[in-house]
């Protein structure tokens, strides 16, 4: 198990101690769970649930066809 040193000002240190105490965890475990929760590379379920919830929300502005460059010819395989 690795160790990490954090330098916290007094106010932040107190906030950490209070939050860990309220949750019944050690300071180390509280910080560890916080990191696990926020260091993920996937969207939280609450965000995924919102996808498509606003049918009138434009995802992008429509573009004029004339401003599109011509497509490059494709190579066949």
ABEGO torsion letter per residue (X at the ends): XBBBBBBBBAAAAAAAAAAAAAAGBBAAAAAAAAAAAAABABBBAAAAAABGABAABBABBBBBAAABBBBBBBBBX
